[in-house]
Amino acid sequence: MQSSKIVVITGSGRGIGATTAELFAEHGYAICLNYKSQAAPANELAEKLRSQGAKCIVVQADVAQEDDVVRLFEQVDKELGPVSVLVNNAGILKQQMRLEDMTAERINTILINNVTSAFLCAREAVKRMSFKYDGQGGSIINVSSGAAKTGSPNEYVDYAASKAAMDAMTRGLSLEVATQGIRVNGVRPGLIYTDMHADGGEPGRVDRLKEKIPMQRGGEPIEIAEAIYWLASDKASFATGTNIDLMGGL
């Protein structure tokens, strides 16, 4: 029997994505975990969720690639049913660097992984959720970043720009599908304790910068997951085209 609540979470093998998957599972959702290259964490999480009674599949897909995205959603259709919630969480960053030192290859890699991926996944979700396509409606949540507002100078201007593009998509898409039963919103996490900072070359970045945060601490993945879940839920039924800042006061 198909679950009436099905969530696809991209990049859900670790960090915010993994924590979000656990929270949705607790609320009775069937889960599609997606990963690009690190199979072990995704499969371990899937086994944990199944042991707790959740229906869960794992799909390897590079969501920056159109064919992979189409295959991902077709597999969800087949094994779970039409998606009701999409969490666009997949994203990357590169080594900390000033813009003057960035190559076109680096910039394009960031943009295709952080922006194109969200567009493609949202496209496939809309085709399944929209009343226009005989869908039952749904919710799309884009995981942006506080960097979209700060610009992340001297470190990740390219990453910040990619997240600002995601914010623009959140607003524009929300207006396109507002009469089609689909709500589109976003969250902007600030300094959160995840492994992603190691990808940028500084695993301890949150602790270095936490004193600049008004609350004097970094955030935890569950604090972001709770906001994502709220936006997906009926309790946020009048929210669309908006972002929740989760930055400790920054």
Sequence and secondary structure as in RCSB ss.txt:
>XXXX:A:sequence
MQSSKIVVITGSGRGIGATTAELFAEHGYAICLNYKSQAAPANELAEKLRSQGAKCIVVQADVAQEDDVVRLFEQ
VDKELGPVSVLVNNAGILKQQMRLEDMTAERINTILINNVTSAFLCAREAVKRMSFKYDGQGGSIINVSSGAAKT
GSPNEYVDYAASKAAMDAMTRGLSLEVATQGIRVNGVRPGLIYTDMHADGGEPGRVDRLKEKIPMQRGGEPIEIA
EAIYWLASDKASFATGTNIDLMGGL
>XXXX:A:secstr
   S EEEETT SSHHHHHHHHHHHHTT EEEEEESS HHHHHHHHHHHHHTT  EEEEE  TTSHHHHHHHHHH
HHHHT S SEEEE      S   GGG  HHHHHHHHIIIIIHHHHHHHHHHHHH GGGT   EEEEEE  THHHH
  TTT HHHHHHHHHHHHHHHHHHHHSTTTTEEEEEEEE SB STHHHHTT TTHHHHHGGGSTTSS B HHHHH
HHHHHHHSGGGTT  S EEEESTT 
